[in-house]
């Protein structure tokens, strides 16, 4: 799932890429010949990858601009990324394939195993494979390498950080130079990860939602009853969905704000400070709006309430004087 201007674009197991507007209405749908595992929106375009072995570039109207075949399909939702004139796709054959915005094939780089995630950052591409993180120059040559020494169960990439879930129970954070920052281990099995410029949110199979400062300090944890399937955070809230089919919202201090029942558990969560979007395993999309309080309106409401109370007291005193 990706956000594109005022739309939500999702890739689905039914072979379609769907674009839904801010009112929940279908804008367009594009069908591939396989399950759509990854989509990424940039500008007015969407890069998508399907198990049919094709990488697609779709316009904002849903029309295909080009489609290019690669030897094996993209299997992970963060394995496709685009920035400026470069689109990269990490395949299950262990290769990172690069195209320009016109669909011209540029190069491929072979890693040691299937590719979990890719990201274009400034002058290089970062790719996470089974055990290693590759730093690739824009011309397809290797710039650097980080070897975790063990298998990487999941990962999350931003422009500043690389989060790795190694052996399922250790979270390791690197910077974009590949330098080690910190790690954290639990007798638990970590799953989904979400990273911002100041926080790291993690969900576990045992049902715990962890919230860290980006320096590695564990700020709080919350029990969500069952396995955590998706996590997300902004400057205003932290969200986690569990196998209990509930979407939980907390403030940044870990205080519960809201909980929403879903028909099925969420597999992905996106949003901003005003709206949260959750896609579920049953193919449904939920949009939840957060009503921001205007401080001026709050003060006005308080003043009105005080005047009403004073008026009632005044009327009561007058009735007593007769």
N, C-alpha and C positions, 0 to 999 in steps of 0.2 A: 504494500500500500504506500502511496506517495501523495503529497499535496501539490497541486498545480494550480496556481492562481486561486480562483474561487471554487475549485473542484477537488474532489477526492478521486484518485485513480487507483483501481485495484486489479491485480492479476488473480485469476481464479483457476481452480482445478477443472472447471468445466470448459477450459480452453479459451475463455474470453478475457479481454481487457475491458473494464467498464470505467466510464467517467460519470460521476454523479455530482450535480451542482449543489450549491449551499442550501437549497431547499429540499434536498433529497430526491430530486428528479433525475432520471437517466438522461444524460446528454448524448452519449454515443457508446457503442460497443463494437469491439473489433475481435474477430475470431481467428485463432491460430489453429494448428493441427495437434496441439498437445497441451498439457497443463502449463499455465503461466506461473513460473516460479519467482520471477523478479521483475519489478518495475521501478523506474526512477525518473522523476520529473525535473526538468531544468528549462528555464525560460518558458517557451510555449510548446515544448516537445516532451515526449515520453519515450524513454528507452525501455524495451521489454524483452524478456527472454523466455522461451517456451521449451518444453521437452521435445518439441518437434525438431530441435537442433538449430533453430533460427534465432538470430538477434534482430529485433525490429526497431525502427525509429518511426514513431507515430506523431503526426501533427496535433495541434490543440483541438482540431475538429475530428480526430479519430481516423483520419486517412493515413494509410501507410506511405511513408516517404521512401523507405527502402527496407529490404530484408536480406540478411546475409547468413549463409549457412556456416556453421562451425562443426568440427568433427564429433563433438559430444555436447550434450545440453548443459545449460546453467542450472545448478541444483539448489542454490541457496538464495534467499531473498535479498541479501546484501552483496551479492556477487556481481552486480552491474552498477556502473556509476558513470556519470558524464560531467564534464566541466569544460566550458569554452568550446574548443573545436575537437575535443577528444572524448571518445566513448570506449570504456573498457568492460570486458565481460570475463569472469572467471569460470572456467568450465570444469565439469566432472572428470575430464581427461587430464587435469592438472595444469592446464595452460591458461594464460591470460592473453586474450585477443584484443587488439586495439584497432579502432576505426576512426576516421574523421567524420565530421557531421554530414558529409556528402555520401557516406557509406563506403568510402575507399578503404580497403584493408591496408593497414600500416605495418603491423608486425605481430608476432606472438612470442611469449616467453614461457618456457616449460618449467614448472615447479616440481616438487617431489611427489605431490599427491593432489587430490581434488581441492578446489579453491573454495574457501568458506566466504570470503568477503574481499572486496576491492574498493579502492578510493583514489581518485585523482586529487592530489594536493600540490598546488603550486607547480614546481618543475619536476615532480615525480609521481609515480603510482605506487601505492601500497597494496600488497596482496597477502592475505593470510591463508596458508595451506594447512595440511594435517599437523605438522610439527613446527613450521617455520614461518617467519614473516619476511617477505621479500620487498626490497625497496628498489624500484625499477625506474630508470631514467625515461624521459618521454620518447627517446629514440629506441627503446626496447632493450637497452643494456642494463646489467645489474649494477646498482649503486651501493647496496649494502644488504646485510642479512642478519636476522636475529633467530637463533635456534633455541626453542624452548626446552629441548631435550626430552619432550614427552608429547603426547597427543593433545591437540587443542579441540575441545568439545564445542565451543562457541566463541564468538568474538564480536566486537563492535568498534567501528572506526569513526573518528571525527577528523576535523582539520588539525586538531592539536594532540589527540591521544589515540592510543591503541589499547583496547581492553581485551585480554585473553582469558578464557576459562580453560585452564589446563587440568587434565585428568578429572574434570568434573567438580573438583572441590577446592580449587585454588584460583583466585582472581589475580591477574598480574596486569599492572598498568605500565605502559611505555610511552615515551614521547615520540614525536614524529621523526626524530633522529635515530630511533631504535634504542635509546638509552632507558635502562630500567629505573622506574620510579618507586614502586612498592608492590607488595603482594599481600594477600589475605587468604587464610585457609580456614575451613570449617569441617566438622564431621557432618557434612551435608552434601547435596548434589546440586550445584548451581546450574541455571539454565539461561533464561533471557537476561540480556544486559542492555542498559541504556546509559549513555555518557553525554554530559553537557560540559561547558567550560569550567564548571565549578562543582560538579557532583557526579557520582556513579551510583546507579540504581540496579539492583540485582534481585532476581527471583529464584527460589530454590524448589526442588522437587518435594521437600518436606513441608512446604507451605509457608516459608518465611520470606518476607520482603525486607531487603537490606538497603539502607540509604547511607552512602559515604560522602564525605567531603572529598574533593579531587586530590587532596594531599594524603588520602588513605585513612583518615580518621572515621571510624564507624560512628555515625551520628545517632542512629536508632534502627530498630528492627521491629517488625510487626508480624503477628501470626495471622495468615489468611485462611486457616483451616485445612486447605488442600493445596496440591501442587500449584505453584505460580506459573502461569502460561505466557504472560506478557507484562512488560513494565514500561513506564514512561515518566518523564518529569519535565517541569518548566520552572521558571523562577517563582511560581505561585503555588504549585501543587505537585504531588507525587501520586502516580496511579499504578495499580497492579490488579490483574485479573487472575482468578484461580479456577481450578477444575470444579469448584462448587457453583460455577456459572454466575459469579458475582464480580462486578467491577468496583473496586475500592478506591476512594480518593482520600488522601491525607494532605495536611499542610506540610510545609518544609520542616516543621519541628516534630512531625510524626503524629500529630493530633488528627483523629478521624474527622473528615468533613462530610462525606456522603458515601453511600453504597447503592449500586444499581443492579438489579437482577437482570440477567441475560438469558436468552433461550439456550445458549450454549456458551462455552468459555471463549474468551477473546484470544486470538492468535497474534494480533498486532494492534498497537495503539499509536496514534499520532495526534497532533493538535497544536494549540497555542494557548495563550492565557485566557482566551474567551471561549474556546470550543475544543472538546475532546472527541475524537473519532475512534471507534473500536470496531474491528472486523472480527467476526466469530467463525468457529469451525463449521457452523451450519450455513455459511454464506451470507449472513446478515451483517448489515452495517448500522451501527448506532452512533448518533450524534448527540452530544450532551453540551448544552450551553451553560456557561457560568455567568451569573448576573453580577457584574461589578458594581460595587456601591460607590456612588458619587459622594465625596465627603461634604460638598456644599448642600446636597439634597438631604444628607443625614442630619446636618446641623439645622437646616430649615425644618425638618420633621420634628426634631427635638424641641425647637422653639415653639412650634405650633402646639405640641403636646403640653408644654409648660403653660402656655396661654390658656389652653382648654382647662387644665387643672385649676389654674388661678381663677378663671371665670366661674368654675363650678363652686369653688370655695367662697367666692364673693356672693354668689346667688344663695348659697346655703346660709351665710352669715346674715344676709338681708332677710331671709325667711324667718330666722330666729328673732330678729329685732321687732317683728310685728306681733 
